[in-house]
Amino acid sequence: MTAESNATVTGCACRPAWPELVVTRDDGTTVAVLASDTPGPLALLYYAHCVRCGIQYPGPFRLPPRTTSAACRISRSSPARRWQTHCLSREPG
């Protein structure tokens, strides 16, 4: 057993364990994820790891729920097309 696979088996050494999880994409950007009961689509492509110690997270994970800005919530009373154009252009991609 290699040192890397042994670290995965033993788990996160941080206190509390698994304080924050991220996925590192192919382009080097990181995306915050949350531990979950079932794996999300991102779990099929990447491995999550602890931000502090870097150990690979062994369980399923998902992206956190999306939040909308206050401007989008307020403008929902306007016509649908205008709301979609206004709010969708501001959401991170």
N, C-alpha and C positions, 0 to 999 in steps of 0.2 A: 504494500500500500504506500503510495507516495505521500509526501507531506501535505500537498494540496488537498488530496482526497480525504486524508485523515482530518484536516481542519474542517472540512464540510461535514463529516460525520460527528465531530465533537460539538459543533455549533458555535454560536456567537459568544464571545467572551465579554461583551459589553454589559454594563449594568444600567438600566434593565436590558435584557436580551432583545435584540432586533429593534433598536430605538427608531431607526429610519431606514427604509429600503429604497433602492434605486435600481434602474436598469440602464446600462450604458449601450446606446445604439451604435450602429456601425460607423456613423460619422463622428463619434466621440461625445455627443451630447448625452446628458443624463435625464431620465424621466423618473419622478417620484412615483412609487407604487405602494399599495397597501396589502398586507397579508389578508388572505381570503379563504373561505371554505372550498371554493372551486376555482380552477384556473381560468383566467381571462384570455382573450386572444393574444395579448402581448407575451404571455407565458409560453406560447407555442414557438415563439421565435427567439426569445432571449432568456437569460438567467438574471434573477434579482440578487443583489448583494447588499450587505450592511454598509452604510455610509462610513461608519467609524473604523471598523476593523477589516472590511473588505471580504468577509467570508460569504460564500454563496449561500443564499437562503434555500433550504430544502423543500419548503412547502409551496402551495399554490399562491398566486398573487394576482391582483387586478389594478387597473388604473383607478385613482380616486374619482368619485362622482364629479361631474362637471358643475361648475357654478356659473350663474349668469350675472352680469353686472346690473346694478340698480337701473341704469338707463334702459336696458333691454326689458326689465320687468315693468317699468313704467310705460314704455312705449307700446306694449302689447295691445293697448286699446286702439291703436292706429290701424290702418289697413294692413293686411297680412304681408303683402309684397314689400311694403316700406319697412315693416318690422324685420323681415328676413334679411333684407339688404343691410339695414342698420346694424343689427346684432351679429349676424354671421360674419361680417367683415371684421369685427373686433375680437372674435374668439381666437385663441391661439391655435395654430394648426399643427 
